[in-house]
Amino acid sequence: MFLAYCDSCGERFLLPANHVIRVHNLASGVIAVELRCYEGHRILVLSGNDIDIQGPATV
């Protein structure tokens, strides 16, 4: 499960793994997960040890 905020919907969603479009390893310690919200909008969630902000980050 992923907690993600969709700018288009203006809502936060708890999304299951079947909403993952793809996963990118951007750099050592930084992972980008592309998700699709329930309305079909794309969401990018950054995760990993080298993210400068606390908790899951949605950009």
CNS distance restraints for C-alpha pairs under 8 A (distance, minus, plus):
assign (resid   1 and name CA) (resid  14 and name CA) 6.29 0.50 0.50
assign (resid   1 and name CA) (resid  15 and name CA) 5.36 0.50 0.50
assign (resid   1 and name CA) (resid  16 and name CA) 4.42 0.50 0.50
assign (resid   1 and name CA) (resid  17 and name CA) 5.84 0.50 0.50
assign (resid   2 and name CA) (resid  13 and name CA) 7.89 0.50 0.50
assign (resid   2 and name CA) (resid  14 and name CA) 5.49 0.50 0.50
assign (resid   2 and name CA) (resid  15 and name CA) 5.03 0.50 0.50
assign (resid   2 and name CA) (resid  16 and name CA) 6.36 0.50 0.50
assign (resid   2 and name CA) (resid  17 and name CA) 7.43 0.50 0.50
assign (resid   3 and name CA) (resid  12 and name CA) 7.00 0.50 0.50
assign (resid   3 and name CA) (resid  13 and name CA) 5.76 0.50 0.50
assign (resid   3 and name CA) (resid  14 and name CA) 4.58 0.50 0.50
assign (resid   3 and name CA) (resid  15 and name CA) 6.33 0.50 0.50
assign (resid   3 and name CA) (resid  56 and name CA) 7.40 0.50 0.50
assign (resid   4 and name CA) (resid  12 and name CA) 5.58 0.50 0.50
assign (resid   4 and name CA) (resid  13 and name CA) 5.40 0.50 0.50
assign (resid   4 and name CA) (resid  14 and name CA) 6.47 0.50 0.50
assign (resid   4 and name CA) (resid  15 and name CA) 7.26 0.50 0.50
assign (resid   4 and name CA) (resid  43 and name CA) 7.25 0.50 0.50
assign (resid   4 and name CA) (resid  45 and name CA) 6.77 0.50 0.50
assign (resid   4 and name CA) (resid  56 and name CA) 7.97 0.50 0.50
assign (resid   4 and name CA) (resid  58 and name CA) 6.26 0.50 0.50
assign (resid   5 and name CA) (resid  10 and name CA) 7.23 0.50 0.50
assign (resid   5 and name CA) (resid  11 and name CA) 5.75 0.50 0.50
assign (resid   5 and name CA) (resid  12 and name CA) 4.16 0.50 0.50
assign (resid   5 and name CA) (resid  13 and name CA) 6.18 0.50 0.50
assign (resid   5 and name CA) (resid  43 and name CA) 7.40 0.50 0.50
assign (resid   5 and name CA) (resid  58 and name CA) 6.33 0.50 0.50
assign (resid   6 and name CA) (resid  10 and name CA) 5.69 0.50 0.50
assign (resid   6 and name CA) (resid  11 and name CA) 5.66 0.50 0.50
assign (resid   6 and name CA) (resid  12 and name CA) 6.24 0.50 0.50
assign (resid   6 and name CA) (resid  13 and name CA) 7.60 0.50 0.50
assign (resid   6 and name CA) (resid  37 and name CA) 6.94 0.50 0.50
assign (resid   6 and name CA) (resid  41 and name CA) 7.31 0.50 0.50
assign (resid   6 and name CA) (resid  42 and name CA) 7.81 0.50 0.50
assign (resid   6 and name CA) (resid  43 and name CA) 6.17 0.50 0.50
assign (resid   7 and name CA) (resid  11 and name CA) 7.16 0.50 0.50
assign (resid   8 and name CA) (resid  41 and name CA) 7.04 0.50 0.50
assign (resid   9 and name CA) (resid  39 and name CA) 7.82 0.50 0.50
assign (resid  13 and name CA) (resid  37 and name CA) 7.26 0.50 0.50
assign (resid  15 and name CA) (resid  19 and name CA) 6.32 0.50 0.50
assign (resid  15 and name CA) (resid  37 and name CA) 7.14 0.50 0.50
assign (resid  16 and name CA) (resid  20 and name CA) 7.83 0.50 0.50
assign (resid  19 and name CA) (resid  35 and name CA) 5.46 0.50 0.50
assign (resid  19 and name CA) (resid  36 and name CA) 5.31 0.50 0.50
assign (resid  19 and name CA) (resid  37 and name CA) 7.04 0.50 0.50
assign (resid  20 and name CA) (resid  33 and name CA) 7.02 0.50 0.50
assign (resid  20 and name CA) (resid  34 and name CA) 5.94 0.50 0.50
assign (resid  20 and name CA) (resid  35 and name CA) 4.45 0.50 0.50
assign (resid  20 and name CA) (resid  36 and name CA) 6.55 0.50 0.50
assign (resid  21 and name CA) (resid  33 and name CA) 7.70 0.50 0.50
assign (resid  21 and name CA) (resid  34 and name CA) 5.34 0.50 0.50
assign (resid  21 and name CA) (resid  35 and name CA) 5.31 0.50 0.50
assign (resid  21 and name CA) (resid  36 and name CA) 6.80 0.50 0.50
assign (resid  22 and name CA) (resid  33 and name CA) 6.13 0.50 0.50
assign (resid  22 and name CA) (resid  34 and name CA) 5.31 0.50 0.50
assign (resid  22 and name CA) (resid  35 and name CA) 7.32 0.50 0.50
assign (resid  23 and name CA) (resid  31 and name CA) 7.14 0.50 0.50
assign (resid  23 and name CA) (resid  32 and name CA) 5.83 0.50 0.50
assign (resid  23 and name CA) (resid  33 and name CA) 4.55 0.50 0.50
assign (resid  23 and name CA) (resid  34 and name CA) 6.19 0.50 0.50
assign (resid  24 and name CA) (resid  31 and name CA) 5.77 0.50 0.50
assign (resid  24 and name CA) (resid  32 and name CA) 5.05 0.50 0.50
assign (resid  24 and name CA) (resid  33 and name CA) 6.36 0.50 0.50
assign (resid  25 and name CA) (resid  30 and name CA) 6.28 0.50 0.50
assign (resid  25 and name CA) (resid  31 and name CA) 4.67 0.50 0.50
assign (resid  25 and name CA) (resid  32 and name CA) 6.40 0.50 0.50
assign (resid  26 and name CA) (resid  30 and name CA) 5.61 0.50 0.50
assign (resid  26 and name CA) (resid  31 and name CA) 5.69 0.50 0.50
assign (resid  26 and name CA) (resid  32 and name CA) 6.69 0.50 0.50
assign (resid  27 and name CA) (resid  31 and name CA) 7.25 0.50 0.50
assign (resid  28 and name CA) (resid  50 and name CA) 7.78 0.50 0.50
assign (resid  29 and name CA) (resid  48 and name CA) 5.06 0.50 0.50
assign (resid  29 and name CA) (resid  49 and name CA) 4.95 0.50 0.50
assign (resid  29 and name CA) (resid  50 and name CA) 5.00 0.50 0.50
assign (resid  29 and name CA) (resid  51 and name CA) 7.68 0.50 0.50
assign (resid  30 and name CA) (resid  46 and name CA) 6.98 0.50 0.50
assign (resid  30 and name CA) (resid  47 and name CA) 5.95 0.50 0.50
assign (resid  30 and name CA) (resid  48 and name CA) 4.73 0.50 0.50
assign (resid  30 and name CA) (resid  49 and name CA) 6.63 0.50 0.50
assign (resid  30 and name CA) (resid  50 and name CA) 5.79 0.50 0.50
assign (resid  30 and name CA) (resid  51 and name CA) 6.52 0.50 0.50
assign (resid  31 and name CA) (resid  46 and name CA) 5.72 0.50 0.50
assign (resid  31 and name CA) (resid  47 and name CA) 5.14 0.50 0.50
assign (resid  31 and name CA) (resid  48 and name CA) 5.70 0.50 0.50
assign (resid  32 and name CA) (resid  44 and name CA) 6.56 0.50 0.50
assign (resid  32 and name CA) (resid  45 and name CA) 5.67 0.50 0.50
assign (resid  32 and name CA) (resid  46 and name CA) 4.56 0.50 0.50
assign (resid  32 and name CA) (resid  47 and name CA) 6.32 0.50 0.50
assign (resid  33 and name CA) (resid  44 and name CA) 5.75 0.50 0.50
assign (resid  33 and name CA) (resid  45 and name CA) 5.14 0.50 0.50
assign (resid  33 and name CA) (resid  46 and name CA) 6.36 0.50 0.50
assign (resid  33 and name CA) (resid  47 and name CA) 7.77 0.50 0.50
assign (resid  34 and name CA) (resid  42 and name CA) 6.83 0.50 0.50
assign (resid  34 and name CA) (resid  43 and name CA) 5.73 0.50 0.50
assign (resid  34 and name CA) (resid  44 and name CA) 4.65 0.50 0.50
assign (resid  34 and name CA) (resid  45 and name CA) 6.43 0.50 0.50
assign (resid  35 and name CA) (resid  42 and name CA) 5.72 0.50 0.50
assign (resid  35 and name CA) (resid  43 and name CA) 5.03 0.50 0.50
assign (resid  35 and name CA) (resid  44 and name CA) 6.27 0.50 0.50
assign (resid  35 and name CA) (resid  45 and name CA) 7.61 0.50 0.50
assign (resid  36 and name CA) (resid  40 and name CA) 5.37 0.50 0.50
assign (resid  36 and name CA) (resid  41 and name CA) 5.38 0.50 0.50
assign (resid  36 and name CA) (resid  42 and name CA) 4.62 0.50 0.50
assign (resid  36 and name CA) (resid  43 and name CA) 5.92 0.50 0.50
assign (resid  37 and name CA) (resid  41 and name CA) 5.38 0.50 0.50
assign (resid  37 and name CA) (resid  42 and name CA) 6.54 0.50 0.50
assign (resid  37 and name CA) (resid  43 and name CA) 7.02 0.50 0.50
assign (resid  43 and name CA) (resid  58 and name CA) 7.48 0.50 0.50
assign (resid  43 and name CA) (resid  59 and name CA) 7.59 0.50 0.50
assign (resid  44 and name CA) (resid  58 and name CA) 6.05 0.50 0.50
assign (resid  44 and name CA) (resid  59 and name CA) 5.83 0.50 0.50
assign (resid  45 and name CA) (resid  56 and name CA) 7.10 0.50 0.50
assign (resid  45 and name CA) (resid  57 and name CA) 5.76 0.50 0.50
assign (resid  45 and name CA) (resid  58 and name CA) 4.48 0.50 0.50
assign (resid  45 and name CA) (resid  59 and name CA) 6.27 0.50 0.50
assign (resid  46 and name CA) (resid  51 and name CA) 7.45 0.50 0.50
assign (resid  46 and name CA) (resid  56 and name CA) 6.71 0.50 0.50
assign (resid  46 and name CA) (resid  57 and name CA) 5.29 0.50 0.50
assign (resid  46 and name CA) (resid  58 and name CA) 6.16 0.50 0.50
assign (resid  46 and name CA) (resid  59 and name CA) 7.32 0.50 0.50
assign (resid  47 and name CA) (resid  51 and name CA) 6.48 0.50 0.50
assign (resid  47 and name CA) (resid  56 and name CA) 5.97 0.50 0.50
assign (resid  47 and name CA) (resid  57 and name CA) 6.62 0.50 0.50
assign (resid  53 and name CA) (resid  57 and name CA) 7.01 0.50 0.50
